[in-house]
């Protein structure tokens, strides 16, 4: 373990813990109001699994769709350092990228990350690929459109992890639509795992 990286992970966890009550209230109200200000991390269990998948598959070209405040980006970058790879991460809001870049800098991992600011679908359309590993974690109603742009750019053996397949429940319809789309795609095998908020783990060819 890198103590510098672990310290930044603890900072993220402290913020997530502090925001738990606020998030629970917004979920109860079925509201997006102010939810964009929250960390909304994928959680240590999912992040740890993602890191293991990257390292065991020796993935080098890593794509994250939905940086948010950089919690998962930190884990991706740490795994990329281990494989000799790099992370391209997409985020709409500049303030989130700024926060994530600062955190990755503190962890001494910023050099492994290419931060892209802008609409994810527009950015995906322009990225050349191929990608060895993809983490999808943006608004769930954009999952299907994102997958359709990513699919032609997957490397042989590429893995896709899509978060929030089971929770929050208000996103279940979009999550199910994504799962149906992935499972119908040629040369894709896919399974739902009850890890964290639920992930769909998919492999190309």
MIDONU-458620 format. One line per field, with one value per atom (N, C-alpha, C): residue in three letters; atom name; x, y, z. Coordinates in steps of 0.05 Angstrom, whole numbers, plus 5000, padded with zeros to 4 digits. Layout:
BEGIN
r	(ala;...)
a	(CA;...)
px	(X;...)
py	(Y;...)
pz	(Z;...)
This chain:
BEGIN
r	(unk;unk;unk;unk;unk;unk;unk;unk;unk;unk;unk;unk;unk;unk;unk;unk;unk;unk;unk;unk;unk;unk;unk;unk;unk;unk;unk;unk;unk;unk;unk;unk;unk;unk;unk;unk;unk;unk;unk;unk;unk;unk;unk;unk;unk;unk;unk;unk;unk;unk;unk;unk;unk;unk;unk;unk;unk;unk;unk;unk;unk;unk;unk;unk;unk;unk;unk;unk;unk;unk;unk;unk;unk;unk;unk;unk;unk;unk;unk;unk;unk;unk;unk;unk;unk;unk;unk;unk;unk;unk;unk;unk;unk;unk;unk;unk;unk;unk;unk;unk;unk;unk;unk;unk;unk;unk;unk;unk;unk;unk;unk;unk;unk;unk;unk;unk;unk;unk;unk;unk;unk;unk;unk;unk;unk;unk;unk;unk;unk;unk;unk;unk;unk;unk;unk;unk;unk;unk;unk;unk;unk;unk;unk;unk;unk;unk;unk;unk;unk;unk;unk;unk;unk;unk;unk;unk;unk;unk;unk;unk;unk;unk;unk;unk;unk;unk;unk;unk;unk;unk;unk;unk;unk;unk;unk;unk;unk;unk;unk;unk;unk;unk;unk;unk;unk;unk;unk;unk;unk;unk;unk;unk;unk;unk;unk;unk;unk;unk;unk;unk;unk;unk;unk;unk;unk;unk;unk;unk;unk;unk;unk;unk;unk;unk;unk;unk;unk;unk;unk;unk;unk;unk;unk;unk;unk;unk;unk;unk;unk;unk;unk;unk;unk;unk;unk;unk;unk;unk;unk;unk;unk;unk;unk;unk;unk;unk;unk;unk;unk;unk;unk;unk;unk;unk;unk;unk;unk;unk;unk;unk;unk;unk;unk;unk;unk;unk;unk;unk;unk;unk;unk;unk;unk;unk;unk;unk;unk;unk;unk;unk;unk;unk;unk;unk;unk;unk;unk;unk;unk;unk;unk;unk;unk;unk;unk;unk;unk;unk;unk;unk;unk;unk;unk;unk;unk;unk;unk;unk;unk;unk;unk;unk;unk;unk;unk;unk;unk;unk;unk;unk;unk;unk;unk;unk;unk;unk;unk;unk;unk;unk;unk;unk;unk;unk;unk;unk;unk;unk;unk;unk;unk;unk;unk;unk;unk;unk;unk;unk;unk;unk;unk;unk;unk;unk;unk;unk;unk;unk;unk;unk;unk;unk;unk;unk;unk;unk;unk;unk;unk;unk;unk;unk;unk;unk;unk;unk;unk;unk;unk;unk;unk;unk;unk;unk;unk;unk;unk;unk;unk;unk;unk;unk;unk;unk;unk;unk;unk;unk;unk;unk;unk;unk;unk;unk;unk;unk;unk;unk;unk;unk;unk;unk;unk;unk;unk;unk;unk;unk;unk;unk;unk;unk;unk;unk;unk;unk;unk;unk;unk;unk;unk;unk;unk;unk;unk;unk;unk;unk;unk;unk;unk;unk;unk;unk;unk;unk;unk;unk;unk;unk;unk;unk;unk;unk;unk;unk;unk;unk;unk;unk;unk;unk;unk;unk;unk;unk;unk;unk;unk;unk;unk;unk;unk;unk;unk;unk;unk;unk;unk;unk;unk;unk;unk;unk;unk;unk;unk;unk;unk;unk;unk;unk;unk;unk;unk;unk;unk;unk;unk;unk;unk;unk;unk;unk;unk;unk;unk;unk;unk;unk;unk;unk;unk;unk;unk;unk;unk;unk;unk;unk;unk;unk;unk;unk;unk;unk;unk;unk;unk;unk;unk;unk;unk;unk;unk;unk;unk;unk;unk;unk;unk;unk;unk;unk;unk;unk;unk;unk;unk;unk;unk;unk;unk;unk;unk;unk;unk;unk;unk;unk;unk;unk;unk;unk;unk;unk;unk;unk;unk;unk;unk;unk;unk;unk;unk;unk;unk;unk;unk;unk;unk;unk;unk;unk;unk;unk;unk;unk;unk;unk;unk;unk;unk;unk;unk;unk;unk;unk;unk;unk;unk;unk;unk;unk;unk;unk;unk;unk;unk;unk;unk;unk;unk;unk;unk)
a	(N;CA;C;N;CA;C;N;CA;C;N;CA;C;N;CA;C;N;CA;C;N;CA;C;N;CA;C;N;CA;C;N;CA;C;N;CA;C;N;CA;C;N;CA;C;N;CA;C;N;CA;C;N;CA;C;N;CA;C;N;CA;C;N;CA;C;N;CA;C;N;CA;C;N;CA;C;N;CA;C;N;CA;C;N;CA;C;N;CA;C;N;CA;C;N;CA;C;N;CA;C;N;CA;C;N;CA;C;N;CA;C;N;CA;C;N;CA;C;N;CA;C;N;CA;C;N;CA;C;N;CA;C;N;CA;C;N;CA;C;N;CA;C;N;CA;C;N;CA;C;N;CA;C;N;CA;C;N;CA;C;N;CA;C;N;CA;C;N;CA;C;N;CA;C;N;CA;C;N;CA;C;N;CA;C;N;CA;C;N;CA;C;N;CA;C;N;CA;C;N;CA;C;N;CA;C;N;CA;C;N;CA;C;N;CA;C;N;CA;C;N;CA;C;N;CA;C;N;CA;C;N;CA;C;N;CA;C;N;CA;C;N;CA;C;N;CA;C;N;CA;C;N;CA;C;N;CA;C;N;CA;C;N;CA;C;N;CA;C;N;CA;C;N;CA;C;N;CA;C;N;CA;C;N;CA;C;N;CA;C;N;CA;C;N;CA;C;N;CA;C;N;CA;C;N;CA;C;N;CA;C;N;CA;C;N;CA;C;N;CA;C;N;CA;C;N;CA;C;N;CA;C;N;CA;C;N;CA;C;N;CA;C;N;CA;C;N;CA;C;N;CA;C;N;CA;C;N;CA;C;N;CA;C;N;CA;C;N;CA;C;N;CA;C;N;CA;C;N;CA;C;N;CA;C;N;CA;C;N;CA;C;N;CA;C;N;CA;C;N;CA;C;N;CA;C;N;CA;C;N;CA;C;N;CA;C;N;CA;C;N;CA;C;N;CA;C;N;CA;C;N;CA;C;N;CA;C;N;CA;C;N;CA;C;N;CA;C;N;CA;C;N;CA;C;N;CA;C;N;CA;C;N;CA;C;N;CA;C;N;CA;C;N;CA;C;N;CA;C;N;CA;C;N;CA;C;N;CA;C;N;CA;C;N;CA;C;N;CA;C;N;CA;C;N;CA;C;N;CA;C;N;CA;C;N;CA;C;N;CA;C;N;CA;C;N;CA;C;N;CA;C;N;CA;C;N;CA;C;N;CA;C;N;CA;C;N;CA;C;N;CA;C;N;CA;C;N;CA;C;N;CA;C;N;CA;C;N;CA;C;N;CA;C;N;CA;C;N;CA;C;N;CA;C;N;CA;C;N;CA;C;N;CA;C;N;CA;C;N;CA;C;N;CA;C;N;CA;C;N;CA;C;N;CA;C;N;CA;C;N;CA;C;N;CA;C;N;CA;C;N;CA;C;N;CA;C;N;CA;C;N;CA;C;N;CA;C;N;CA;C;N;CA;C;N;CA;C;N;CA;C;N;CA;C;N;CA;C;N;CA;C;N;CA;C;N;CA;C;N;CA;C;N;CA;C;N;CA;C;N;CA;C;N;CA;C;N;CA;C;N;CA;C;N;CA;C;N;CA;C;N;CA;C;N;CA;C)
px	(5017;5000;5017;5009;5023;5010;5025;5013;5002;5014;5004;4976;4973;4947;4927;4934;4916;4906;4922;4914;4892;4895;4875;4849;4852;4827;4812;4827;4814;4801;4812;4800;4773;4774;4749;4728;4736;4717;4705;4721;4711;4690;4695;4675;4649;4652;4629;4613;4626;4612;4597;4610;4597;4572;4571;4549;4527;4530;4511;4483;4480;4453;4440;4455;4444;4434;4451;4443;4418;4416;4393;4368;4369;4346;4338;4357;4351;4339;4350;4339;4310;4305;4278;4258;4268;4251;4250;4266;4268;4275;4295;4302;4331;4337;4364;4374;4357;4364;4389;4409;4435;4451;4440;4454;4480;4481;4506;4529;4522;4544;4557;4545;4555;4575;4592;4613;4602;4582;4569;4590;4607;4628;4618;4632;4624;4628;4644;4648;4673;4684;4709;4707;4684;4681;4682;4667;4667;4694;4705;4730;4753;4753;4773;4770;4745;4741;4750;4743;4752;4782;4796;4825;4836;4825;4834;4830;4807;4801;4821;4827;4847;4874;4883;4910;4912;4892;4893;4891;4876;4874;4896;4912;4935;4924;4902;4890;4908;4912;4928;4912;4894;4878;4851;4849;4827;4810;4784;4765;4746;4742;4722;4702;4677;4656;4641;4648;4636;4657;4674;4695;4683;4662;4652;4675;4678;4699;4724;4726;4751;4756;4736;4740;4748;4732;4739;4763;4767;4791;4816;4816;4840;4847;4826;4831;4840;4827;4835;4864;4871;4899;4919;4913;4930;4934;4913;4915;4930;4925;4940;4970;4977;5006;5018;5003;5012;5015;4997;4998;5014;5024;5037;5018;4994;4973;4967;4943;4934;4904;4893;4864;4856;4835;4821;4795;4790;4765;4749;4723;4705;4686;4684;4667;4656;4631;4618;4627;4631;4635;4664;4673;4701;4708;4689;4696;4701;4688;4693;4720;4726;4753;4775;4771;4791;4795;4773;4775;4790;4781;4794;4823;4830;4858;4875;4864;4878;4883;4862;4864;4884;4883;4902;4930;4933;4959;4971;4954;4962;4971;4958;4964;4987;4998;5020;5012;4988;4978;4967;4968;4957;4969;4994;5007;4996;4980;4969;4940;4931;4903;4902;4886;4879;4851;4848;4822;4809;4785;4771;4745;4742;4718;4699;4674;4654;4633;4614;4592;4604;4597;4609;4604;4580;4573;4589;4592;4608;4637;4647;4675;4679;4661;4663;4664;4648;4647;4674;4690;4716;4740;4736;4758;4763;4789;4795;4794;4800;4802;4827;4831;4813;4816;4796;4796;4797;4814;4816;4797;4791;4774;4757;4731;4714;4698;4697;4679;4658;4633;4610;4597;4597;4585;4576;4558;4547;4517;4501;4472;4463;4446;4439;4424;4410;4395;4414;4440;4460;4476;4470;4486;4483;4459;4455;4469;4466;4478;4509;4519;4548;4558;4544;4553;4554;4534;4534;4558;4568;4592;4617;4617;4641;4645;4623;4623;4642;4641;4658;4688;4694;4721;4733;4720;4730;4752;4773;4794;4784;4796;4789;4795;4775;4778;4772;4763;4757;4735;4737;4717;4703;4677;4662;4648;4651;4637;4618;4592;4572;4561;4562;4554;4524;4513;4486;4465;4470;4450;4427;4431;4410;4400;4418;4411;4424;4411;4385;4362;4340;4318;4306;4307;4295;4309;4334;4349;4346;4330;4328;4319;4300;4291;4313;4329;4351;4373;4377;4397;4389;4364;4354;4356;4350;4353;4382;4400;4429;4436;4428;4434;4423;4399;4387;4403;4412;4427;4454;4468;4494;4492;4472;4469;4460;4448;4439;4461;4483;4504;4521;4529;4545;4572;4580;4605;4609;4586;4587;4576;4590;4580;4578;4557;4552;4539;4545;4533;4528;4507;4500;4512;4527;4540;4529;4522;4512;4535;4549;4572;4566;4570;4564;4535;4531;4504;4495;4509;4503;4518;4533;4548;4542;4542;4540;4569;4580;4607;4605;4616;4613;4640;4642;4667;4662;4679;4677;4694;4681;4693;4705)
py	(4976;5000;5025;5045;5070;5088;5096;5112;5138;5150;5176;5172;5151;5146;5139;5123;5115;5139;5158;5183;5197;5199;5213;5197;5170;5153;5159;5162;5168;5195;5215;5241;5239;5223;5219;5205;5185;5170;5188;5206;5224;5242;5252;5269;5253;5229;5212;5207;5201;5196;5221;5244;5269;5275;5266;5273;5252;5230;5208;5218;5233;5243;5260;5277;5294;5277;5257;5240;5224;5213;5198;5215;5240;5258;5263;5267;5272;5247;5224;5199;5195;5200;5197;5216;5239;5258;5252;5232;5226;5251;5265;5291;5292;5306;5311;5338;5351;5378;5376;5390;5392;5366;5345;5319;5320;5339;5342;5353;5364;5375;5354;5330;5309;5291;5278;5261;5237;5224;5201;5180;5170;5152;5124;5109;5081;5063;5072;5057;5039;5033;5018;4990;4977;4949;4949;4966;4967;4977;4998;5009;4988;4973;4952;4930;4922;4903;4914;4938;4951;4951;4959;4959;4931;4911;4884;4875;4881;4874;4886;4912;4925;4913;4907;4897;4868;4852;4824;4821;4839;4837;4853;4866;4883;4904;4915;4937;4962;4973;4997;5022;5018;5041;5040;5058;5058;5082;5079;5101;5102;5126;5131;5152;5144;5163;5172;5196;5207;5209;5229;5233;5240;5257;5269;5283;5277;5291;5274;5252;5238;5214;5206;5183;5158;5150;5127;5131;5156;5163;5156;5161;5155;5126;5109;5080;5071;5082;5076;5083;5107;5116;5099;5091;5074;5047;5036;5011;5016;5039;5045;5047;5058;5060;5031;5013;4985;4971;4977;4963;4978;5002;5018;5031;5035;5047;5075;5084;5111;5112;5133;5136;5161;5159;5182;5184;5207;5210;5234;5230;5250;5262;5288;5302;5328;5333;5357;5383;5382;5406;5411;5435;5442;5441;5450;5450;5422;5402;5375;5365;5372;5365;5378;5403;5417;5403;5395;5381;5355;5339;5313;5316;5336;5340;5346;5362;5369;5343;5327;5303;5283;5280;5262;5273;5299;5311;5304;5306;5300;5270;5253;5225;5218;5238;5234;5215;5218;5201;5217;5243;5260;5255;5246;5242;5218;5202;5178;5184;5209;5215;5238;5233;5254;5263;5287;5298;5311;5304;5316;5329;5355;5369;5374;5367;5372;5351;5353;5333;5306;5286;5259;5247;5250;5237;5250;5277;5290;5282;5280;5272;5243;5225;5197;5194;5211;5209;5215;5232;5240;5223;5207;5191;5168;5162;5141;5112;5108;5081;5068;5042;5023;5024;5016;5016;4987;4983;4957;4955;4977;4977;5003;5000;5023;5023;5045;5049;5069;5061;5078;5087;5113;5123;5152;5156;5183;5181;5201;5199;5174;5158;5132;5133;5155;5158;5162;5165;5168;5142;5121;5097;5083;5081;5067;5082;5108;5124;5123;5123;5121;5094;5073;5046;5044;5055;5053;5067;5088;5101;5087;5074;5060;5033;5019;4992;4988;5005;5000;5005;5016;5023;5005;4982;4964;4946;4943;4924;4895;4876;4848;4841;4830;4824;4847;4869;4893;4887;4900;4898;4925;4923;4947;4942;4961;4960;4984;4978;4999;4999;5022;5023;5030;5027;5034;5018;4992;4975;4968;4968;4961;4985;5003;5026;5051;5074;5079;5068;5061;5048;5066;5092;5110;5109;5097;5095;5067;5050;5022;5018;5034;5031;5036;5057;5063;5042;5032;5011;4985;4978;4955;4958;4982;4987;4984;4993;4990;4960;4945;4917;4902;4908;4895;4902;4927;4935;4921;4920;4907;4877;4864;4835;4828;4847;4842;4848;4861;4868;4844;4843;4820;4818;4794;4788;4799;4806;4815;4793;4787;4770;4788;4784;4804;4790;4800;4789;4812;4810;4829;4819;4836;4829;4847;4834;4849;4860;4878;4891;4921;4932;4961;4967;4985;4992;4975;4953;4936;4944;4925;4931;4910;4919;4901;4899;4875;4869;4856;4868;4859;4856;4835;4830;4828;4840;4840;4817;4799;4775;4757)
pz	(5000;5000;5000;4985;4984;5005;5026;5048;5039;5018;5008;4995;4979;4967;4988;5008;5029;5044;5048;5062;5047;5021;5004;5004;5004;5005;5031;5053;5079;5078;5065;5062;5047;5026;5011;5028;5043;5059;5081;5092;5113;5101;5077;5064;5058;5048;5042;5068;5089;5115;5124;5121;5130;5113;5088;5070;5071;5086;5085;5092;5113;5121;5100;5087;5066;5043;5035;5013;5019;5043;5051;5048;5056;5055;5026;5008;4980;4967;4974;4963;4972;4998;5008;4994;4986;4971;4941;4933;4904;4888;4898;4887;4879;4856;4848;4860;4874;4885;4902;4895;4909;4909;4896;4897;4882;4862;4847;4863;4886;4903;4921;4921;4938;4924;4940;4929;4914;4925;4912;4902;4920;4912;4905;4890;4884;4908;4928;4952;4950;4973;4974;4963;4967;4957;4926;4913;4884;4874;4887;4878;4880;4901;4905;4883;4877;4856;4829;4823;4798;4796;4817;4817;4812;4824;4820;4791;4780;4752;4733;4737;4720;4722;4746;4750;4740;4746;4737;4707;4694;4665;4651;4667;4656;4637;4644;4627;4627;4604;4603;4594;4576;4566;4582;4601;4620;4616;4614;4609;4632;4643;4663;4652;4652;4643;4667;4677;4701;4723;4722;4742;4769;4769;4793;4808;4834;4849;4851;4836;4833;4851;4866;4884;4869;4849;4834;4816;4807;4791;4806;4832;4848;4847;4850;4849;4821;4801;4773;4767;4776;4772;4786;4810;4826;4811;4800;4785;4759;4746;4721;4726;4748;4755;4756;4767;4771;4744;4725;4699;4678;4684;4664;4645;4654;4636;4643;4634;4639;4639;4651;4654;4638;4622;4610;4625;4637;4653;4643;4641;4629;4650;4650;4669;4657;4662;4651;4665;4691;4707;4714;4708;4713;4743;4760;4789;4800;4789;4798;4788;4764;4753;4770;4777;4793;4820;4832;4858;4854;4834;4829;4823;4807;4800;4825;4843;4868;4884;4887;4903;4890;4864;4851;4853;4853;4857;4884;4905;4932;4934;4918;4919;4900;4886;4867;4845;4836;4814;4790;4791;4770;4743;4742;4717;4702;4715;4702;4692;4694;4687;4667;4646;4626;4632;4643;4650;4626;4619;4597;4607;4602;4611;4588;4592;4571;4571;4553;4551;4545;4561;4558;4531;4520;4495;4472;4473;4453;4454;4479;4482;4473;4481;4473;4442;4429;4400;4388;4401;4390;4400;4421;4431;4412;4406;4386;4397;4423;4434;4423;4424;4438;4468;4482;4511;4522;4542;4555;4579;4591;4615;4615;4622;4623;4649;4663;4686;4678;4679;4673;4700;4705;4730;4726;4708;4704;4709;4701;4704;4688;4701;4690;4664;4659;4634;4610;4615;4593;4589;4604;4602;4575;4565;4539;4516;4515;4494;4497;4521;4526;4516;4523;4514;4484;4471;4441;4428;4441;4431;4438;4461;4471;4457;4452;4442;4417;4397;4374;4380;4404;4410;4432;4437;4457;4446;4462;4454;4460;4446;4451;4481;4494;4523;4541;4530;4547;4567;4590;4611;4615;4620;4627;4654;4672;4698;4698;4701;4703;4732;4745;4773;4776;4800;4807;4792;4789;4775;4793;4820;4839;4855;4862;4878;4866;4868;4880;4863;4876;4862;4840;4844;4824;4797;4797;4772;4760;4772;4765;4735;4726;4699;4679;4683;4666;4668;4692;4696;4681;4682;4668;4638;4628;4600;4590;4607;4601;4599;4620;4621;4597;4589;4565;4540;4538;4515;4513;4535;4535;4529;4541;4537;4509;4495;4468;4447;4456;4438;4430;4406;4396;4410;4417;4429;4457;4470;4498;4516;4538;4560;4584;4601;4622;4646;4670;4694;4714;4729;4750;4776;4789;4815;4837;4859;4882;4899;4888;4901;4903;4926;4929;4922;4903;4894;4871;4866;4844;4819;4807;4783;4762;4737;4714;4703;4704;4694;4667;4647;4620;4606;4589;4575;4545;4529;4500;4489;4475;4462;4483)
